[in-house]
Amino acid sequence: MAVVAPTQPFEHLVLDFLAYLEFERGLSRNTLEAYRSDLLQLGAHLQRANADALEIGHAELAEFVASLAAGDGDRPPVAPATLQRKVACLRSFYRHLRRQDLLAEDPTVHLKAPRQVRKLPHVLSREEVARLLEQPRGTEPAPLRDRALLEVMYACGLRASEATGLDVGDVDLEEGILRARGKGSKERLVPVGSTAGHALGVYLQRGRPRLAGDRLEAKLFLNHRGAGLTRQGLYKIVQRHARAAGLASKMSPHTLRHTFATHLLAGGCDLRSLQEMLGHADIATTQLYTHLSADRLKDAYFDAHPRARTG
């Protein structure tokens, strides 16, 4: 492949690309870290092959992707979903190089990853949700925070990063609404139900002030030191209460988001409204939950109808 500019160190190309993603595209820290890791993996491959990022062609990149899919003696095969992300990273990286006039052609135009079979996420039943939400007990700050946190995640379908990213000013209990910042720093307004709103009000009045102490902290959910709760801290909270409810094998913070979506659809919510509440850019992502709802309807039918099963 012809290079229309002098070859540059791979590290400089990566840093320039990540800066573009952060400051012009507004991608999240987690996405940036994932892309950085993917490109470092490409850099290691280029070094082993004694190749240059600005000279490598489609065939070499396809070979790199195939090696990731196959794995080797020291590395297991990359999961289909992760491989899709890595290919998306390569495409974005080389499109950026092309826009910078560092390449005459984009070698990723026809680059593909193996087709991904989407697995339906696990969803809690209403009874399981009730068991989980009943676990944080007591009037101490920690259980008040945990109850409010779990209620809000189920009531609003928040991602873990959205829940930990909430500021006190993002919640309007009088209007029953909160402002969530999703992927790419996109903001959306999500209704807060009365039960979650009550739990939040109790936490704000009796729990959060004791956690904050003299510390001035904008974040809504705080840890025992008065700082904003991290995603790791949130995961530990969810897992602790899931174990107490006998749901540990079924639970992650994202399970509450899946459950929120499925229960809303089962209750008659339309796809467009659900798409807006979840913050999905593509309604095809939201449509995944129609399959979940259909499966749950079939389960309910076969469990309830006296002539649904024979034998």
C-alpha positions in Angstrom: 0.0 0.0 0.0 1.3 3.4 -0.9 2.1 5.8 1.9 1.5 9.5 1.2 3.4 10.8 4.2 6.6 9.8 6.0 6.1 6.8 8.4 5.4 7.9 12.0 6.0 6.0 15.2 3.0 3.8 16.0 2.7 5.2 19.5 2.3 8.7 18.1 -0.4 7.5 15.7 -2.3 5.9 18.6 -2.0 8.9 20.9 -3.3 11.2 18.2 -6.2 8.9 17.5 -7.2 8.6 21.2 -7.0 12.3 21.6 -9.4 12.7 18.6 -11.8 10.2 20.2 -11.7 11.9 23.6 -11.9 15.6 22.6 -13.8 15.5 19.3 -16.0 12.4 19.7 -16.5 12.6 23.4 -16.1 8.9 24.0 -16.0 7.6 27.6 -12.9 6.7 29.5 -13.8 3.0 29.4 -14.2 3.0 25.6 -10.9 4.9 25.2 -9.1 2.4 27.5 -10.6 -0.5 25.4 -9.4 1.0 22.2 -6.0 1.7 23.6 -5.7 -1.9 24.6 -6.8 -3.1 21.2 -4.3 -0.9 19.4 -1.5 -2.0 21.7 -2.3 -5.5 20.7 -2.1 -4.5 17.1 1.2 -2.8 17.8 2.6 -6.0 19.3 1.6 -7.9 16.2 3.2 -5.4 13.9 6.4 -5.6 15.9 6.5 -9.4 15.7 5.8 -9.2 12.0 8.4 -6.4 11.5 5.6 -4.4 9.8 4.5 -0.8 9.7 1.0 0.5 10.6 1.0 2.8 7.6 2.2 0.1 5.2 0.2 -2.9 6.3 -2.6 -4.1 3.9 -6.0 -5.7 4.1 -4.6 -9.3 3.9 -2.2 -8.7 6.9 -5.0 -7.1 9.0 -7.3 -10.0 8.2 -4.6 -12.4 9.2 -4.3 -10.5 12.5 -8.1 -10.7 13.1 -8.0 -14.4 12.3 -5.2 -15.0 14.8 -7.3 -13.3 17.5 -10.3 -15.5 16.7 -8.2 -18.7 16.7 -6.0 -17.9 19.7 -2.7 -19.7 20.3 -0.9 -21.7 22.9 -0.6 -18.7 25.3 -3.8 -16.9 24.5 -7.4 -18.3 24.3 -9.6 -17.4 21.3 -11.2 -13.9 21.6 -14.9 -14.0 22.2 -17.1 -13.0 19.2 -18.4 -9.8 20.9 -14.9 -8.7 21.8 -13.6 -9.5 18.3 -16.4 -7.3 16.9 -15.2 -4.4 19.1 -11.6 -4.9 18.0 -12.5 -4.9 14.3 -14.5 -1.7 14.9 -11.5 -0.2 16.6 -9.3 -1.0 13.6 -11.8 0.5 11.2 -12.1 3.7 13.2 -8.3 3.9 13.6 -7.6 3.5 9.9 -10.4 5.8 8.9 -8.8 8.5 11.1 -5.4 7.9 9.5 -7.0 8.2 6.0 -8.7 11.5 7.0 -5.3 12.7 8.2 -3.9 12.0 4.7 -1.5 9.5 6.1 -2.8 6.8 3.8 -3.8 6.6 0.2 -6.3 3.8 0.9 -8.1 2.4 3.9 -7.1 -1.3 4.4 -10.1 -2.0 6.6 -12.8 -1.2 4.1 -13.6 -4.9 3.7 -12.4 -6.1 7.0 -14.9 -8.3 8.8 -15.1 -10.3 12.1 -17.0 -13.6 12.4 -20.7 -13.1 12.8 -21.8 -12.7 16.4 -24.7 -14.7 17.8 -26.4 -12.5 20.3 -27.2 -14.2 23.6 -30.3 -13.1 25.4 -29.4 -11.6 28.7 -30.6 -13.0 32.0 -33.7 -11.2 33.4 -35.1 -11.4 36.9 -38.7 -12.2 37.6 -40.8 -9.8 39.6 -40.5 -12.0 42.7 -36.7 -12.1 42.3 -36.6 -8.3 42.0 -38.6 -8.0 45.2 -36.3 -10.4 47.0 -33.3 -8.4 45.9 -34.7 -5.0 46.8 -35.7 -6.2 50.3 -32.1 -7.1 51.2 -30.7 -3.7 52.3 -32.2 -3.4 55.8 -31.7 -0.9 58.6 -31.4 2.8 59.1 -27.7 3.2 58.9 -26.2 5.2 55.9 -25.0 2.1 54.0 -28.3 0.2 53.7 -30.2 3.4 53.0 -27.7 4.1 50.1 -27.9 0.5 48.9 -31.7 0.5 48.8 -31.8 3.8 47.0 -29.1 2.6 44.5 -30.9 -0.7 43.7 -34.3 0.9 43.4 -33.0 3.6 41.1 -31.1 1.2 38.8 -34.2 -1.0 38.5 -36.6 2.0 38.2 -34.6 3.8 35.6 -32.7 1.1 33.7 -29.3 2.7 34.3 -25.9 1.4 33.3 -23.4 1.0 36.2 -21.4 4.0 34.9 -24.6 6.1 34.7 -25.6 5.3 38.3 -22.1 6.1 39.7 -21.9 9.2 37.5 -25.1 10.8 38.9 -24.7 14.1 40.8 -27.1 15.3 43.4 -28.3 18.0 41.0 -29.2 15.4 38.4 -32.2 14.3 40.5 -35.5 16.2 40.7 -37.7 14.3 43.2 -40.6 16.8 42.9 -40.9 16.2 39.2 -39.9 12.5 39.6 -37.2 12.6 37.0 -33.4 12.2 36.7 -30.8 13.2 34.2 -28.5 10.3 33.1 -25.3 10.7 31.1 -24.8 7.7 28.8 -22.3 6.6 26.2 -20.5 9.5 24.5 -21.7 11.8 27.3 -25.2 11.9 25.8 -27.7 13.1 28.4 -31.3 11.8 28.7 -34.2 12.3 31.1 -35.6 9.2 32.8 -38.7 9.0 35.0 -38.3 7.9 38.6 -41.1 5.9 40.1 -42.6 6.7 43.5 -40.9 3.7 45.3 -37.5 4.6 44.0 -38.2 8.3 44.6 -39.1 7.6 48.2 -35.9 5.5 48.8 -33.8 8.3 47.2 -35.5 10.9 49.4 -34.8 8.9 52.6 -31.1 8.4 51.5 -30.7 12.1 50.7 -32.2 13.1 54.1 -30.7 10.5 56.5 -28.0 8.6 54.8 -25.9 10.7 52.4 -25.2 13.6 54.9 -23.7 11.1 57.3 -21.6 9.5 54.5 -20.4 12.9 53.2 -19.5 14.3 56.6 -17.6 17.5 56.1 -16.6 16.6 52.5 -18.0 18.6 49.6 -18.9 16.0 47.0 -21.2 16.4 44.1 -21.8 12.7 43.4 -25.1 11.3 44.5 -24.0 7.9 45.7 -21.1 7.9 48.1 -18.8 5.3 49.7 -17.9 5.1 53.4 -15.1 7.7 52.9 -17.6 10.3 51.5 -16.2 10.0 48.0 -18.2 9.1 44.9 -19.0 5.4 44.6 -16.9 3.6 42.0 -18.1 1.0 39.5 -16.2 -1.6 41.4 -17.9 -0.5 44.6 -21.3 -0.7 42.9 -20.6 -4.2 41.7 -19.7 -5.3 45.2 -22.9 -3.9 46.6 -25.0 -5.6 43.9 -23.3 -8.9 44.4 -23.5 -8.8 48.2 -27.3 -8.3 48.2 -27.7 -10.7 45.3 -26.0 -13.4 47.4 -28.3 -12.6 50.3 -31.3 -13.0 48.0 -30.0 -16.3 46.6 -29.4 -14.7 43.2 -25.7 -14.4 43.0 -25.3 -16.7 39.9 -27.9 -14.6 38.0 -26.8 -11.1 38.9 -24.6 -8.3 37.7 -25.4 -4.5 37.7 -26.5 -4.8 34.1 -29.1 -7.5 35.0 -31.2 -4.7 36.6 -31.1 -2.8 33.3 -32.2 -5.8 31.3 -34.9 -6.5 33.8 -36.2 -2.9 33.7 -36.5 -3.1 29.9 -38.2 -6.5 29.8 -40.7 -5.6 32.5 -41.6 -2.4 30.8 -42.2 -4.1 27.5 -44.3 -6.8 29.2 -46.3 -4.0 30.8 -47.1 -2.4 27.4 -44.4 0.2 26.9 -43.7 0.9 23.3 -40.3 0.4 21.7 -39.6 4.0 20.9 -40.2 5.2 24.4 -38.1 2.3 25.8 -35.3 3.2 23.4 -35.3 6.8 24.7 -35.3 5.7 28.3 -32.4 3.2 27.7 -30.4 5.7 25.7 -30.0 3.3 22.7 -28.7 5.0 19.5 -30.2 2.2 17.4 -33.7 0.8 18.0 -32.4 -2.6 16.8 -30.6 -2.9 20.1 -33.9 -2.2 22.0 -35.7 -4.8 19.9 -33.6 -7.5 21.6 -35.9 -7.2 24.6 -39.0 -8.1 22.5 -37.5 -11.6 22.2 -37.1 -11.7 26.0 -40.7 -10.6 26.5 -42.0 -13.2 24.1 -40.0 -15.9 25.9 -41.5 -14.9 29.2 -45.0 -14.8 27.8 -44.6 -18.3 26.5 -43.3 -19.5 29.8 -46.3 -17.9 31.6 -48.6 -19.4 29.1 -47.3 -23.0 29.4 -47.2 -22.6 33.2 -50.8 -21.4 33.5 -52.9 -22.9 30.7 -54.4 -26.3 31.6 -54.2 -27.6 28.1 -50.9 -26.1 27.0 -48.9 -29.2 27.8 -49.7 -32.8 27.1 -48.6 -36.0 28.7 
